[in-house]
Amino acid sequence: MSDSDPPDAAKLLPDAIHRAVRPGTALLRLETTHERRGILDGAWWPRSRDVGAELPGLIAALTEHLGPVTRVGLDSSAWEEAPTRLVVEDRVVHLDFSPVGDDTVLITRGDQDHFSLLVVPPHATPDAARTAMAAAVRADNLAEAEQILIDTGTEHADTGTDRKRPPTTEERPTRG
């Protein structure tokens, strides 16, 4: 790495991967051991909040690497609709929605094999999304998804949902 390279971004992903990351991209770090050290197994940057438009591509990509995906857990406050199932490549995939607000999607293969992916908000800038995705796929990552998004400036935009956040200094009531 030369002195002109960015300090952290260049260490996380090769430049070719950085250029390839765009909305609709999933980055995976799949561990084949029983010992998983990192919190997240990968990251996904959907183009929109439309589950029917976004999820089939992710499921198809994951099926190629993991085998058949049977169930997907999603945060109900992050998506425009909440269908209970999708048919992807002639297979039924069951969808579970709950108001968890944890900025992840949980992928289930088989009975008990789960993979947790960071969901980068569609409005994220390319640089912020790349940095968040790179952090999520680090084998030694111990940061929760929400913290990664905060650290990279990719927090949720107002999507009309009921996501809770602490009030900013300007919003806090003052004592008179």
TIDO-380947 format. One record per residue: residue in one letter; x, y, z of N, C-alpha, C, O in turn. Coordinates in steps of 0.2 Angstrom, whole numbers, padded with zeros to 4 digits, always signed. Example, Ala and Ser with C-alpha at 12.3 -4.5 7.8 and 13.67 -1.06 7.14 Angstrom:
BEGIN
A+0066-0028+0039+0062-0022+0039+0066-0016+0039+0071-0017+0042 S+0064-0011+0035+0068-0005+0036+0064+0000+0039+0067+0006+0040 
END
This chain:
BEGIN
M+0004-0006+0000+0000+0000+0000+0004+0006+0000+0009+0006+0004 S+0003+0011-0004+0007+0017-0005+0004+0022+0000-0001+0021+0003 D+0008+0027+0001+0006+0033+0006+0000+0036+0004-0003+0039+0008 S-0001+0036-0003-0007+0040-0005-0014+0036-0005-0019+0039-0006 D-0013+0029-0003-0019+0025-0002-0023+0027+0004-0020+0029+0009 P-0030+0027+0004-0034+0029+0010-0032+0024+0015-0031+0018+0014 P-0031+0026+0022-0029+0022+0027-0033+0015+0028-0030+0010+0029 D-0039+0016+0029-0043+0010+0031-0047+0007+0025-0047+0000+0025 A-0049+0010+0020-0053+0007+0015-0049+0003+0011-0052-0003+0009 A-0043+0004+0009-0039+0000+0005-0037-0006+0009-0036-0011+0005 K-0037-0006+0015-0035-0013+0019-0041-0017+0019-0040-0023+0020 L-0047-0015+0018-0053-0019+0019-0055-0023+0013-0056-0029+0013 L-0055-0020+0007-0057-0023+0001-0052-0021-0005-0050-0015-0005 P-0050-0025-0010-0046-0023-0015-0050-0017-0019-0056-0017-0019 D-0046-0013-0023-0049-0008-0027-0054-0010-0032-0059-0007-0033 A-0053-0016-0035-0058-0019-0040-0064-0020-0037-0070-0019-0040 I-0064-0023-0031-0071-0024-0027-0074-0017-0025-0080-0017-0026 H-0070-0012-0023-0073-0006-0022-0077-0003-0028-0082+0000-0027 R-0074-0003-0034-0077-0001-0040-0083-0005-0041-0088-0002-0044 A-0083-0011-0040-0089-0015-0042-0095-0014-0037-0101-0016-0039 V-0094-0012-0031-0100-0011-0026-0104-0006-0028-0102+0000-0029 R-0111-0007-0029-0116-0002-0031-0122-0005-0029-0123-0011-0026 P-0127-0001-0029-0134-0003-0026-0136-0010-0030-0135-0011-0036 G-0138-0014-0025-0140-0021-0028-0135-0026-0027-0136-0032-0029 T-0129-0024-0024-0124-0028-0023-0124-0032-0016-0126-0029-0011 A-0122-0038-0016-0121-0042-0009-0114-0044-0009-0111-0046-0014 L-0111-0042-0003-0104-0045-0002-0105-0050+0004-0108-0049+0009 L-0101-0056+0003-0102-0061+0007-0095-0063+0010-0090-0063+0007 R-0095-0065+0016-0089-0068+0020-0092-0075+0023-0095-0074+0028 L-0091-0080+0019-0094-0086+0021-0089-0091+0025-0084-0092+0022 E-0090-0092+0031-0086-0096+0035-0088-0103+0035-0094-0105+0036 T-0084-0108+0033-0086-0115+0033-0084-0119+0040-0086-0125+0040 T-0082-0115+0045-0081-0118+0051-0087-0117+0056-0091-0113+0055 H-0087-0121+0061-0092-0120+0066-0091-0114+0070-0095-0111+0074 E-0084-0111+0070-0082-0105+0074-0083-0099+0070-0079-0098+0066 R-0088-0095+0072-0089-0089+0068-0087-0083+0073-0089-0082+0078 R-0081-0080+0071-0079-0075+0076-0082-0068+0075-0084-0064+0079 G-0084-0066+0068-0087-0060+0067-0095-0060+0068-0097-0065+0068 I-0098-0054+0069-0105-0054+0070-0109-0055+0064-0114-0058+0064 L-0106-0052+0058-0110-0052+0052-0106-0057+0047-0100-0058+0047 D-0110-0060+0043-0108-0064+0038-0107-0061+0031-0104-0063+0026 G-0110-0055+0030-0109-0051+0024-0113-0045+0024-0115-0042+0030 A-0114-0042+0018-0118-0036+0018-0122-0035+0011-0120-0039+0006 W-0127-0032+0011-0132-0031+0005-0134-0024+0005-0136-0021+0010 W-0133-0021-0001-0135-0014-0003-0141-0014-0008-0140-0014-0014 P-0147-0015-0005-0153-0015-0010-0154-0008-0013-0152-0003-0010 R-0157-0008-0019-0158-0002-0023-0164+0002-0020-0164+0008-0021 S-0169-0001-0017-0175+0002-0015-0177-0002-0008-0174-0007-0006 R-0183+0000-0006-0187-0003+0000-0192-0008-0003-0197-0009+0001 D-0192-0010-0009-0197-0014-0012-0195-0021-0011-0190-0024-0015 V-0197-0025-0007-0195-0032-0005-0196-0036-0012-0191-0040-0013 G-0201-0036-0015-0203-0040-0021-0198-0039-0027-0196-0043-0030 A-0195-0033-0027-0190-0031-0032-0183-0033-0030-0179-0034-0034 E-0182-0032-0024-0175-0033-0021-0173-0040-0019-0167-0042-0021 L-0177-0043-0016-0175-0049-0012-0174-0055-0017-0169-0059-0016 P-0177-0056-0023-0176-0061-0027-0169-0062-0030-0166-0067-0030 G-0166-0056-0031-0159-0056-0033-0154-0058-0028-0149-0062-0029 L-0155-0056-0022-0151-0058-0016-0152-0065-0015-0147-0069-0014 I-0158-0068-0015-0159-0075-0014-0156-0079-0019-0152-0084-0018 A-0156-0077-0025-0153-0081-0031-0145-0081-0030-0142-0086-0031 A-0142-0075-0028-0135-0075-0027-0133-0079-0021-0128-0083-0022 L-0137-0079-0016-0135-0083-0010-0136-0090-0011-0132-0094-0009 T-0141-0092-0015-0142-0099-0017-0136-0102-0021-0135-0108-0020 E-0134-0098-0025-0128-0100-0029-0122-0102-0024-0118-0107-0026 H-0121-0099-0019-0115-0100-0014-0117-0104-0008-0113-0108-0006 L-0123-0104-0006-0125-0107+0000-0129-0113-0001-0130-0118+0004 G-0133-0114-0006-0138-0119-0008-0144-0116-0006-0145-0110-0005 P-0150-0120-0007-0157-0117-0006-0158-0113+0000-0156-0115+0006 V-0160-0107+0000-0162-0103+0005-0170-0104+0007-0174-0104+0002 T-0171-0106+0013-0178-0108+0015-0182-0102+0018-0188-0102+0018 R-0178-0098+0021-0182-0092+0025-0178-0086+0026-0171-0087+0026 V-0181-0080+0026-0177-0074+0026-0181-0070+0032-0187-0069+0031 G-0177-0067+0036-0180-0063+0042-0178-0056+0040-0172-0054+0039 L-0183-0052+0040-0182-0045+0038-0185-0040+0044-0190-0042+0047 D-0183-0034+0044-0186-0029+0049-0192-0026+0045-0191-0023+0040 S-0197-0026+0048-0204-0024+0045-0204-0016+0044-0207-0014+0040 S-0200-0013+0048-0200-0005+0048-0195-0003+0042-0195+0003+0041 A-0192-0007+0039-0187-0005+0034-0189-0007+0027-0186-0005+0022 W-0195-0010+0026-0198-0012+0020-0205-0009+0018-0209-0008+0023 E-0206-0008+0012-0213-0005+0010-0219-0010+0011-0224-0008+0012 E-0217-0016+0010-0223-0021+0011-0220-0027+0014-0214-0028+0015 A-0224-0032+0016-0222-0038+0020-0225-0044+0018-0230-0047+0021 P-0224-0046+0012-0227-0053+0010-0224-0059+0014-0219-0058+0017 T-0228-0064+0014-0226-0070+0019-0221-0075+0015-0218-0079+0018 R-0221-0074+0008-0217-0079+0004-0216-0076-0003-0219-0071-0005 L-0210-0078-0006-0208-0076-0012-0207-0083-0016-0204-0087-0013 V-0208-0083-0022-0205-0088-0026-0199-0086-0030-0200-0081-0034 V-0194-0089-0029-0188-0087-0032-0185-0093-0036-0183-0098-0032 E-0184-0093-0042-0181-0099-0046-0185-0105-0045-0182-0110-0043 D-0192-0105-0045-0196-0110-0044-0196-0113-0037-0198-0119-0036 R-0193-0110-0032-0193-0112-0025-0197-0107-0021-0196-0101-0021 V-0200-0109-0016-0204-0105-0011-0199-0103-0005-0196-0107-0002 V-0198-0097-0004-0194-0094+0001-0199-0090+0006-0203-0086+0004 H-0199-0093+0012-0204-0090+0017-0200-0083+0020-0194-0083+0022 L-0204-0078+0021-0202-0072+0024-0205-0070+0031-0211-0071+0032 D-0201-0069+0035-0203-0067+0042-0201-0060+0043-0196-0057+0042 F-0206-0056+0045-0205-0049+0047-0207-0047+0054-0212-0050+0057 S-0202-0043+0057-0203-0041+0064-0200-0034+0065-0195-0033+0061 P-0203-0030+0069-0200-0024+0070-0194-0023+0074-0194-0020+0080 V-0189-0027+0072-0182-0027+0076-0178-0021+0075-0174-0019+0080 G-0178-0018+0070-0174-0012+0069-0167-0013+0070-0163-0008+0072 D-0164-0019+0067-0157-0020+0069-0153-0020+0062-0147-0021+0063 D-0155-0017+0057-0151-0016+0051-0148-0022+0048-0143-0022+0045 T-0152-0028+0049-0149-0034+0046-0155-0038+0042-0161-0036+0043 V-0153-0043+0039-0157-0048+0036-0154-0054+0038-0148-0056+0037 L-0158-0059+0040-0156-0066+0042-0158-0071+0037-0164-0072+0036 I-0153-0074+0035-0154-0079+0029-0154-0086+0033-0149-0088+0037 T-0159-0090+0031-0159-0097+0034-0158-0102+0028-0162-0102+0023 R-0154-0107+0029-0153-0112+0025-0153-0119+0029-0150-0119+0034 G-0158-0123+0027-0159-0129+0031-0163-0127+0037-0166-0122+0037 D-0162-0131+0042-0165-0131+0048-0162-0125+0053-0166-0122+0056 Q-0156-0125+0054-0153-0121+0059-0147-0117+0056-0143-0114+0061 D-0146-0117+0050-0140-0113+0047-0142-0106+0046-0145-0105+0041 H-0139-0101+0050-0141-0094+0049-0135-0090+0047-0130-0091+0049 F-0137-0085+0042-0132-0080+0040-0135-0073+0041-0140-0072+0039 S-0131-0069+0044-0133-0062+0046-0130-0057+0041-0124-0057+0041 L-0134-0053+0037-0131-0048+0033-0133-0041+0035-0138-0040+0037 L-0128-0037+0035-0129-0030+0036-0133-0027+0030-0132-0029+0024 V-0139-0023+0031-0142-0020+0025-0140-0013+0025-0142-0009+0030 V-0137-0011+0020-0135-0004+0019-0141+0000+0016-0144-0003+0011 P-0143+0005+0019-0149+0009+0016-0148+0011+0009-0143+0013+0007 P-0154+0010+0005-0153+0012-0002-0151+0019-0003-0148+0020-0009 H-0152+0024+0001-0150+0031+0000-0143+0032+0001-0140+0037+0000 A-0139+0027+0004-0132+0028+0006-0128+0030+0000-0129+0028-0006 T-0123+0034+0001-0118+0036-0004-0114+0030-0006-0113+0026-0002 P-0111+0030-0012-0107+0024-0014-0101+0023-0009-0099+0018-0007 D-0098+0029-0008-0092+0028-0003-0094+0026+0004-0090+0021+0007 A-0099+0028+0007-0101+0026+0013-0104+0019+0013-0102+0015+0017 A-0107+0017+0008-0109+0010+0007-0104+0005+0006-0103+0000+0010 R-0099+0007+0002-0093+0003+0002-0089+0002+0008-0087-0004+0010 T-0088+0007+0012-0085+0007+0018-0089+0002+0023-0086-0002+0027 A-0095+0003+0023-0100-0001+0028-0099-0008+0026-0099-0012+0030 M-0100-0009+0020-0100-0016+0017-0093-0020+0019-0093-0025+0021 A-0088-0016+0018-0081-0018+0019-0080-0020+0027-0077-0025+0028 A-0083-0016+0031-0082-0017+0038-0086-0023+0040-0084-0027+0044 A-0092-0024+0037-0096-0030+0039-0093-0037+0037-0094-0041+0040 V-0089-0037+0032-0086-0043+0029-0080-0045+0032-0077-0050+0031 R-0077-0040+0037-0071-0042+0040-0072-0047+0045-0077-0048+0049 A-0067-0052+0045-0068-0058+0049-0067-0056+0056-0070-0060+0060 D-0064-0051+0058-0063-0049+0065-0068-0044+0067-0068-0041+0072 N-0073-0042+0063-0078-0037+0065-0082-0039+0071-0085-0045+0071 L-0083-0035+0076-0087-0036+0082-0092-0031+0083-0095-0031+0088 A-0092-0026+0078-0097-0021+0078-0104-0023+0076-0105-0027+0071 E-0109-0021+0079-0116-0022+0077-0118-0018+0071-0114-0013+0069 A-0123-0021+0067-0124-0017+0061-0126-0010+0062-0123-0006+0058 E-0130-0008+0067-0132-0001+0068-0125+0003+0069-0125+0008+0066 Q-0121+0000+0073-0115+0004+0074-0111+0005+0068-0108+0011+0066 I-0110+0000+0063-0107+0001+0057-0110+0006+0053-0106+0011+0050 L-0116+0007+0052-0120+0012+0049-0119+0019+0052-0118+0023+0048 I-0119+0019+0058-0117+0026+0061-0110+0028+0060-0109+0034+0058 D-0106+0023+0061-0099+0025+0060-0097+0027+0052-0092+0031+0051 T-0101+0025+0048-0100+0026+0041-0104+0031+0038-0104+0033+0032 G-0109+0034+0042-0113+0039+0039-0119+0037+0035-0121+0040+0031 T-0121+0030+0036-0126+0028+0032-0132+0026+0036-0136+0022+0034 E-0134+0030+0041-0140+0029+0045-0146+0029+0040-0145+0032+0035 H-0151+0027+0043-0158+0027+0039-0160+0034+0038-0160+0038+0043 A-0162+0035+0032-0166+0041+0031-0173+0041+0033-0175+0035+0035 D-0176+0046+0033-0184+0046+0035-0187+0042+0030-0188+0044+0024 T-0189+0036+0031-0193+0032+0026-0200+0031+0028-0204+0028+0025 G-0203+0036+0033-0210+0036+0035-0211+0030+0040-0217+0029+0041 T-0206+0027+0042-0207+0021+0047-0206+0024+0054-0205+0030+0055 D-0208+0020+0059-0208+0022+0066-0201+0021+0069-0201+0019+0075 R-0195+0021+0066-0189+0020+0069-0187+0025+0074-0188+0031+0073 K-0185+0022+0080-0184+0027+0085-0176+0029+0085-0172+0025+0083 R-0175+0035+0086-0168+0037+0087-0168+0043+0092-0173+0046+0094 P-0162+0044+0095-0162+0049+0100-0163+0056+0097-0160+0057+0092 P-0166+0060+0101-0166+0067+0098-0160+0070+0097-0155+0069+0101 T-0159+0075+0092-0153+0079+0091-0153+0084+0096-0158+0085+0100 T-0147+0088+0097-0147+0093+0102-0152+0098+0100-0155+0101+0105 E-0153+0100+0094-0158+0105+0092-0165+0103+0094-0170+0107+0095 E-0167+0096+0094-0173+0094+0095-0175+0093+0103-0181+0092+0105 R-0170+0092+0107-0171+0091+0114-0175+0097+0117-0173+0103+0116 P-0179+0096+0121-0183+0101+0125-0178+0105+0130-0174+0102+0133 T-0179+0111+0130-0175+0115+0135-0179+0117+0141-0185+0117+0141 R-0175+0118+0146-0178+0119+0153-0179+0127+0153-0174+0130+0152 G-0184+0129+0155-0185+0137+0155-0185+0140+0161-0185+0146+0162 
END
